Amino acid sequence: MTKLSSDRLPDDERTLLLLGLLTEQDRHGYEINDFIERNLEAVIRLKKATAYQLLARLEEHGLIESRAEAQGQRPTRRVFRLTEAGRAHFQHLLLGHLPRTEALIPEGNVPVMFSEHLPPAVVLAALRERLAGAEEQLAAAQAASERSPCTSSVGLALERILWLSRADRDWLRAAVARLERELDTAAVR
């Protein structure tokens, strides 16, 4: 796990997510993590430990405040609230991140670049396996997009994941088909 520097104001997408989840209501840490796991796993990956670390940093910077809250027999929980400074930082981050064009460099390109160093049949088998995984990811993205997203903007993010997943699956299908043709042509010779 990467140690987060506590002196710099957090400004990445994970910070934007946490501040955004606090714009509508105060939430306790477990509720935030549960919401991310249940509703946003197709959009962003954020481990619990990292989320709690970020919440602590946001509090250090005065972007959020926390209070202890007890409910019945449950253990005391920390409830987080967005401050005015946090609301302003959220708006700043949102306006900064939304128009950005990002490089679409998916993981897994490096082994493709060197696949010529393996026998073609081995590459084909590996890409078929990868295609099966891409089909599973696409099915998961489809299922996530069919559930009622909590907001229309979450729906947009899920739609983007669905389109990108389809593009990867389609590329894999084309690559597998090309390798199959190449192997068939080589077998005929």
C-alpha positions as CSV (number, residue, x, y, z in Angstrom):
1,M,0.0,0.0,0.0
2,T,1.3,3.4,-0.9
3,K,1.9,5.8,2.0
4,L,0.0,9.0,1.4
5,S,1.9,12.2,2.2
6,S,-0.1,14.2,4.7
7,D,1.5,17.6,3.9
8,R,0.0,18.0,0.3
9,L,-3.6,18.8,-0.2
10,P,-5.2,15.6,-1.7
11,D,-6.4,16.3,-5.2
12,D,-6.9,13.0,-7.0
13,E,-10.1,11.2,-8.1
14,R,-10.3,9.2,-4.9
15,T,-10.4,12.5,-3.0
16,L,-13.1,13.8,-5.3
17,L,-15.1,10.7,-4.7
18,L,-14.9,10.9,-0.9
19,L,-15.8,14.6,-0.9
20,G,-18.6,14.0,-3.4
21,L,-20.1,11.3,-1.2
22,L,-20.2,13.8,1.6
23,T,-21.9,16.6,-0.4
24,E,-25.4,15.3,0.2
25,Q,-25.2,14.0,3.8
26,D,-22.9,13.2,6.7
27,R,-21.7,9.6,6.5
28,H,-19.7,7.2,8.7
29,G,-16.7,5.4,7.4
30,Y,-18.3,2.0,7.1
31,E,-21.2,3.5,5.2
32,I,-18.8,5.2,2.7
33,N,-16.9,2.1,2.1
34,D,-20.0,-0.1,1.8
35,F,-21.5,2.3,-0.7
36,I,-18.4,2.3,-2.8
37,E,-18.2,-1.5,-2.8
38,R,-21.9,-2.0,-3.6
39,N,-22.4,0.8,-6.1
40,L,-19.2,2.0,-7.5
41,E,-16.8,-1.0,-7.8
42,A,-17.1,-0.8,-11.7
43,V,-16.2,2.9,-11.6
44,I,-13.3,3.2,-9.1
45,R,-11.2,1.0,-6.9
46,L,-10.6,2.3,-3.4
47,K,-9.5,0.0,-0.6
48,K,-10.9,0.6,2.8
49,A,-7.5,1.3,4.4
50,T,-6.8,3.9,1.7
51,A,-10.2,5.5,2.1
52,Y,-9.7,5.8,5.9
53,Q,-6.2,7.3,5.3
54,L,-7.7,9.8,2.9
55,L,-10.4,10.7,5.3
56,A,-7.8,11.4,7.9
57,R,-5.9,13.6,5.5
58,L,-9.0,15.5,4.5
59,E,-9.7,16.1,8.1
60,E,-6.1,17.3,8.7
61,H,-6.6,19.8,5.9
62,G,-10.0,21.0,7.3
63,L,-11.9,19.7,4.3
64,I,-14.1,17.5,6.5
65,E,-14.8,17.2,10.2
66,S,-15.7,14.1,12.2
67,R,-17.6,13.4,15.3
68,A,-18.2,10.3,17.4
69,E,-21.7,8.9,17.2
70,A,-23.2,6.0,19.2
71,Q,-26.3,4.1,18.2
72,G,-27.8,1.6,20.6
73,Q,-25.6,-1.3,21.2
74,R,-23.4,-0.6,18.2
75,P,-19.8,0.5,18.6
76,T,-19.2,4.2,18.4
77,R,-18.6,5.3,14.8
78,R,-16.9,8.4,13.4
79,V,-19.3,10.4,11.2
80,F,-17.8,12.7,8.6
81,R,-19.1,16.0,7.5
82,L,-18.0,18.2,4.6
83,T,-16.8,21.7,5.7
84,E,-17.2,24.8,3.6
85,A,-13.6,24.5,2.7
86,G,-14.2,20.9,1.6
87,R,-17.2,22.0,-0.5
88,A,-15.0,24.6,-2.2
89,H,-12.2,22.1,-2.8
90,F,-14.7,19.6,-4.1
91,Q,-16.0,22.1,-6.7
92,H,-12.4,23.0,-7.6
93,L,-11.5,19.3,-8.1
94,L,-14.6,18.6,-10.1
95,L,-14.0,21.5,-12.4
96,G,-10.4,20.4,-12.8
97,H,-11.0,16.7,-13.4
98,L,-14.1,16.7,-15.5
99,P,-12.7,18.3,-18.7
100,R,-9.4,16.3,-18.6
101,T,-8.6,13.9,-21.4
102,E,-6.8,11.0,-20.0
103,A,-4.4,8.6,-21.8
104,L,-6.1,5.3,-22.4
105,I,-3.3,3.0,-21.6
106,P,-4.8,-0.1,-20.2
107,E,-2.7,-2.6,-18.2
108,G,-1.8,-5.6,-20.2
109,N,-0.2,-3.8,-23.3
110,V,3.3,-4.8,-22.4
111,P,2.8,-8.6,-22.7
112,V,1.0,-8.0,-26.0
113,M,4.1,-6.1,-27.3
114,F,6.3,-9.1,-26.6
115,S,3.9,-11.9,-27.5
116,E,6.0,-12.6,-30.7
117,H,8.5,-14.3,-28.4
118,L,6.0,-17.1,-27.8
119,P,4.8,-19.8,-30.2
120,P,1.7,-18.5,-32.0
121,A,-0.5,-21.3,-30.7
122,V,0.5,-20.3,-27.1
123,V,-0.3,-16.6,-27.8
124,L,-3.7,-17.6,-29.3
125,A,-4.5,-19.7,-26.2
126,A,-3.5,-16.9,-23.9
127,L,-5.6,-14.3,-25.8
128,R,-8.6,-16.7,-25.9
129,E,-8.3,-16.9,-22.1
130,R,-8.0,-13.1,-21.9
131,L,-11.1,-12.8,-24.1
132,A,-13.0,-15.0,-21.8
133,G,-12.0,-12.7,-18.9
134,A,-13.0,-9.6,-21.0
135,E,-16.4,-11.2,-21.6
136,E,-16.8,-11.7,-17.9
137,Q,-15.8,-8.1,-17.2
138,L,-18.3,-6.9,-19.9
139,A,-21.1,-8.9,-18.3
140,A,-20.3,-7.4,-14.9
141,A,-20.2,-3.9,-16.4
142,Q,-23.6,-4.6,-18.1
143,A,-25.1,-5.8,-14.8
144,A,-23.8,-2.8,-13.0
145,S,-25.2,-0.4,-15.6
146,E,-28.6,-2.2,-15.5
147,R,-29.0,-1.7,-11.8
148,S,-30.5,1.6,-10.9
149,P,-27.5,3.9,-10.4
150,C,-27.9,6.3,-7.4
151,T,-27.6,9.3,-9.7
152,S,-27.7,9.9,-13.4
153,S,-24.1,11.0,-13.3
154,V,-23.1,7.6,-11.8
155,G,-25.1,6.1,-14.7
156,L,-22.9,8.1,-17.1
157,A,-19.7,6.8,-15.5
158,L,-21.0,3.2,-15.7
159,E,-22.0,3.7,-19.3
160,R,-18.4,4.8,-20.1
161,I,-17.0,1.7,-18.4
162,L,-19.5,-0.4,-20.5
163,W,-18.3,1.2,-23.7
164,L,-14.6,0.8,-22.9
165,S,-15.2,-2.9,-21.9
166,R,-16.9,-3.5,-25.2
167,A,-14.1,-1.9,-27.1
168,D,-11.5,-4.1,-25.3
169,R,-13.6,-7.2,-25.9
170,D,-14.0,-6.3,-29.6
171,W,-10.3,-5.8,-30.0
172,L,-9.6,-9.2,-28.4
173,R,-12.1,-10.9,-30.7
174,A,-10.4,-9.3,-33.7
175,A,-6.9,-10.2,-32.5
176,V,-8.0,-13.8,-31.8
177,A,-9.6,-14.1,-35.3
178,R,-6.5,-12.7,-37.0
179,L,-4.2,-15.2,-35.1
180,E,-6.5,-18.0,-36.0
181,R,-6.3,-17.1,-39.7
182,E,-2.6,-16.8,-39.5
183,L,-2.3,-20.2,-37.8
184,D,-4.6,-21.8,-40.4
185,T,-2.6,-20.2,-43.3
186,A,0.7,-21.4,-41.7
187,A,-0.8,-25.0,-41.4
188,V,-1.8,-25.1,-45.0
189,R,1.8,-24.2,-46.2
